[in-house]
Amino acid sequence: MMIDVTNSGREHNGIASSVKSARRIRAQNSRDFMKELLRTTDPVRLSWLLALLADAGIEGIVLDTHTSILEGSIGAIPRRLMVADEDHAAACRLLRDAGEELGA
């Protein structure tokens, strides 16, 4: 039995490039609508802050996680905690009320 593999995977190449394009567009758009709350190299602090925000109904996103991991986890590259533009003021108040110092 012979299997023709000449077209194997070509239909997936188009899908993969579409997904990459969609991710790129979403990332570009999210930069326009996200604001930074703070930067830290402490993953435990980030976890606590994300839980605090989530408890208040505010979605937080951590950026630079993979970059921080790639550098060997020596703490040279801080991770950024971001929230949607419309949630920024409420998130700042929440974190200040919790005793957090905001860097941005």
C-alpha positions in Angstrom: 0.0 0.0 0.0 1.4 3.4 -1.0 0.4 6.7 0.6 0.6 9.9 -1.3 2.2 12.5 1.0 2.8 15.2 -1.6 0.0 17.4 -0.3 0.3 16.2 3.2 0.0 19.2 5.6 -0.6 21.9 3.0 -4.1 22.5 4.2 -2.8 23.0 7.7 -0.2 25.6 6.6 -3.0 28.0 5.6 -4.8 27.4 8.9 -1.6 27.9 10.9 -0.8 31.2 9.2 -4.3 32.4 9.8 -4.1 31.6 13.5 -0.7 33.4 13.7 -2.2 36.4 12.0 -5.2 36.5 14.3 -2.9 36.3 17.3 -0.7 39.1 16.0 -3.8 41.3 15.4 -5.2 40.5 18.8 -1.8 41.3 20.5 -1.6 44.6 18.6 -5.2 45.5 19.6 -4.7 44.5 23.2 -1.7 46.9 23.5 -4.1 49.8 22.7 -6.6 48.8 25.4 -4.3 47.5 28.2 -2.6 49.4 30.9 0.3 48.3 33.1 -0.3 48.1 36.9 3.2 47.1 37.9 6.3 45.1 37.2 7.8 42.5 39.5 10.1 39.5 39.4 8.1 37.9 42.3 5.8 35.1 40.9 4.1 34.6 44.3 3.2 38.4 44.5 1.9 38.2 40.9 -0.3 35.2 41.8 -1.7 36.9 44.8 -2.4 40.1 42.9 -4.1 38.2 40.1 -6.3 36.4 42.7 -7.1 39.8 44.3 -8.1 41.3 41.0 -10.2 38.2 40.0 -12.0 38.3 43.3 -13.1 41.9 42.4 -14.1 40.8 38.9 -11.2 42.4 37.1 -9.2 40.3 34.6 -5.5 40.7 34.9 -2.9 39.5 32.4 0.8 38.8 33.1 3.1 39.6 30.2 6.7 38.6 29.8 6.3 35.3 31.6 8.0 33.2 29.0 10.8 35.7 28.5 11.5 35.7 32.3 11.6 31.9 32.3 14.0 31.8 29.3 16.5 34.0 31.0 17.0 31.3 33.6 14.7 32.6 36.4 17.4 34.7 37.9 15.0 37.6 38.2 16.6 39.9 35.6 13.4 40.4 33.6 10.3 41.6 35.5 6.9 40.4 34.5 4.2 43.0 33.8 0.7 42.9 35.3 -1.8 44.4 32.9 -5.5 45.2 33.0 -8.0 46.5 30.5 -8.0 50.2 30.1 -11.5 50.6 31.5 -10.6 48.6 34.7 -7.3 50.4 35.3 -8.6 53.0 37.8 -10.6 50.4 39.8 -7.6 48.0 39.8 -5.3 50.8 41.1 -7.7 51.6 43.9 -8.0 47.9 44.8 -4.3 47.3 44.9 -3.5 50.5 46.8 -6.2 49.6 49.4 -4.5 46.2 49.8 -1.2 48.0 50.6 0.5 47.5 47.2 2.8 50.1 45.7 2.2 50.5 42.0 5.1 51.1 39.7 3.2 52.4 36.7 
